[in-house]
């Protein structure tokens, strides 16, 4: 396993990779890095695949453009297209977790000639809303339920990242704790926050590192986000409505390549995205795996590395 920089069209990407054989791209989410996939990179390499996990645009050792418009879904998919070409390949399987799942779904949706199969972890495919952009709908949902603001709504603010930049170690520790499957009921985050209460303030101050997250691994995250900050990662969220405008051509489009979806039973993201799990097969006709891992939380590929590896290898074997 090695980490190196690779130049793609207009972007220098840092990748973690191992193995040789058919290419599998592993796309991380927020607030993670390519090293979040370390267990999968090793398992896939051992099974005869070339596994590559990039630090995504705005994260870790990869370039962080200043313009907010540089973080649209089209930019993120384009980065993966460019990466496949820079690696000398003409096709691959794409796997995404958290924010990386929508990127992976859209890779398969827009370039099925290049991305021959797709697996999403934690976040199901969510088709484009014909009624309008997503953030007003999120705000209306919060208001109707009396739950407070969904954190995604809060992330739209220009200064939302400053909360995390002030103390990256505390912010990361709290977020990893609040979305973990081992965290007791009542102490997990619901994703919603009362008026005047920030995301980090809504999580207990005595939050500990999850069982899977050792001090050395945690230090990798703290170092990367202390150096790079949270502005660019939150710009992904600030492009949600713009993404809706940019993807009008994808309205009602289906994912035509083989698909898989894996989610943790206790993943708090299911509070606001879980409704899309029931209709996945309507949008991914060749959905070959849809699995809920009992007791698992959001950080599924790290919480349950062996089970996720087994499912991914089974999916790949059937292609």
N, C-alpha and C positions, 0 to 999 in steps of 0.2 A: 504494500500500500504506500502510495506516495502522494504528496501535495505539490502542485506546480501551477505556474501561471501560463495561460494560453491566450493568445490574441485572436479575437474574433472581429467581425466588422464593427469597428468603432468602439469596442469594449474589451478591456482586459479582464479576463475571468480567472479566478482561482478555483482549481478543482482538486478534489480528492478522488483518487482512482486506484483500481487494482484489476488484475486479470486480463485475459484476452479471449476474444470470441465475439458473439453478438453483443451489440451495445445496449446497455440499460442506463437511462438517465434517471437520477433521483433528485427531486426538486423539494427543497425545504420550505418551511413557512416562517411565521413570526412567533417569537423572536429566536430564531434558530440559525444554523449555519450548515455548510456541507458536512461537517463532522457529526451532525446529528444522525447521519446515515452510516456511521462507521461499521456497525454490526452487519448492515445489509451489504455494504461494499465488500466486506470480507466473505460473507456467505455466498454472494453471487459470483465473486471471483473464483472461489473454491469449486463452484458448480459449473465453471466453464464459460462465464460471461465477462465482458469488459464493463465493469461497473464504474460510473462516473457521477460524482455528487458535487456540483458547483456551489460556491457561495454565490447567491443570486445578486442581481443588480441592486446596488445600494447596501450590500452586506459584506462584512468580513474583509477578505483580501481582494474582492472584485471592485471595479470602479464604481463611483457614486456620483453620477451626473447631478448638477446643481438644479436643473430645471425640473419642476414638479411634473410637467407634461411628459418627461422622459420615463415615467413609471406606469404607463398605460399597459393594459393587457396585451396590446399589439407589440409593444416593446419587449415585454417579458417572453412572449411566444417567439418573437424574432430572435431573441438571445439564444433560445434553445435550438432553433433552426440553424443559426450561425455556429453554435457549438458542435452540433452533429457534423457539419461540413468541415469545421476546423480539425475535428478528430479523424477525418478521412473516411467517414461513413456515409451511406446513403439511406439508411433506415435505422430505427431503434425502437425499443419499448420505453415508454415514459411513465414514471411513477411520481406522484406528488402527495405531499402531506400538508395539512392546514392550508395556508395561502398557496402553497405549491400545488394543491389539488386542482383549484380552478385553472391554474396555468397549464397543468397537465391535461385537464379536460379540453381546454381550448386548443392545445397543441393537436390533439386527436381530431377535434371538431374541424379545424381549419386546414390541417395538412395530413390527411390520412395516408397520403402517398409516402410520407416520411416517417410518421409515428404509427407503427403498425399495430400497436396495442397500447392500452392505457390502464393504469391502476390508480385509484384515488384512496387516500387514507384520511379519515376523520371528517372531511367535508364532501358531501355528495355533489354531483353535478346539479347546478341550479340554472334552468333555462332562462333566457332573457325575458323580462316582464314586458308584455305588450302594452301595459297600462301606464308605463312611465318609469323614470329612473328609481334606483333602489333606496337612496337615503331618505327621501320624504316618506316612503312606505315604512322604513324602520322607525322613524320618528313617530308616525301615527300608531304603529304597533305598541311602542313604549307608552304612549299617552293613553291608549285604550286599556292597556293592562295595568296601569298604575304601578309599573315596576321600576320606574326611573329610566334614565337614558341607557340605551345599548352602547357599549364601549365604542363600537364602530361609529356611532353618531358623534361621540366626543372626539374621536380621532380626526374628524373633519376640520377642527379648529387649527388655525395656522401655528399656534404655539403648543399644541397637544404633546409634542415630543419633549418639551422642556421638563416635564414631570419626570420622565425617565432619564434624561441626560444628567439631572442633578445628582442622581445616585444610582448608576446602572446596576450595581451589585444587589441592592435592595429590591429594585424593580424586577430584576430577573428572578431572584429568589422567590419573591411573592407570586409572580406569574406562573413559574413552573410548579409551585406548590398548589395554587388555587385551581389548576386545571389537571391535576394528577389523579389517577384512579385510587391511590392509596390514601388520599386526603379524606377525612371523615365527612359524612353528610353534615350540612350546615356550615362547613368551612370551605367548601368548594365555591368558586365564583359562579354566579348565574349569568354573568355577562352584562347584567343591568346594574346601574348605580343610582342611588337617590340624588336629588338635586344638591349640588354643592359638595358632593363626595367624589373624589377622584378614584381612578381604578386602583392605584396602589393603596390609597387610604381605605378602600373597601375590603382589603384583604388583611387578615390578622398580622400584627407586628411580629408575633412569635412564629410565623411561617418558617418551616424548615425545608432543607433540600429534599426532594423526593428520593426514595430508596435507590433508584437507578442512577442518580446524579451525584457522582463522587466529587470531592473538592478539586481534583485536577481537571476534570472535564468541565466543571462549573467555571473554573478560572479561564478556560478557553473562551467561553461566552463573555465573561466580564471584560477580558482584555479586548476582544473584538468590538464590543459595543461601547466601551470607554473610548477607544480610538476612533471609531466610525460614527458613533452617535445613533440616535433613533429618528432623525429627520427623514432620511431616505426611506427606511422601512415603513414609516407612517404615510409617506407619499403614495405608497401602493393603495392604501385605503382612501386617500384623498382623490384618487382617480376613478372611484367606483361609478359616479354618475357620468363621467366622461367616457368610461368604458361602455356604458349603456348606449351612448350616442355613437361610438365608434363601431359597435357590433350590430347595427341595424340589419346588415346583410345576413346575419346569422339567425334572425328570428325564425323560430320553429325548426331549426336545423337539428338533425339527429347525429349522434356519434355512431359511425358505421363500423368502427374497428372493434375487435374483442375488448371487453372491459372487465374490471374487477373493482369492488369497493369493500373496504374494511374499516370498521369503526369500533371504538370502545363503548361498552355498555354505559359507563359512567362518565362519558365525555360531556362536559358542560356545553360544548358547541351544539349539542343536540337540542338544547333549549330553544335555539333560534334558527338552526339549519336542519334539524331532524325531520321536519315535515316533508322534505324533498326525498327522503330515503324510500318512501313507499312507492313513488312513481318512477324510480330509476330505470326500470326496464322499458318504460315507454319512450325514454330518450336514448337508451343504450340497448338496442334490441339484442345484441350479442353479449349481454352481461353474464359472465360465466361464474363469477364468485360474488356473493354479497353476504358478508359475515359480520356478526356482532360478537366481540370478544368479551366474555363475562368479566365484570369487575374492572376492566381496563378504563383508563381515562383518555386524555387528549394526546399525550406524547407517546403514541401507541408503538411506534417503531423502536423506541428506546425502552418503554415500560415492558413490552412483550416482544423482545427482539426475536426469540426463537420461534414463536407462533407466527409472527409476521413473515419471517424468512421462509417458513414452511409453506405458507399460503402463496407468497410471491413465486417461489420455485415451482409449486404445483401449477400456478397460472401460466408461467413461462413454459413449462413442459408441455402444456396442451396447445401451444400456438403452432 
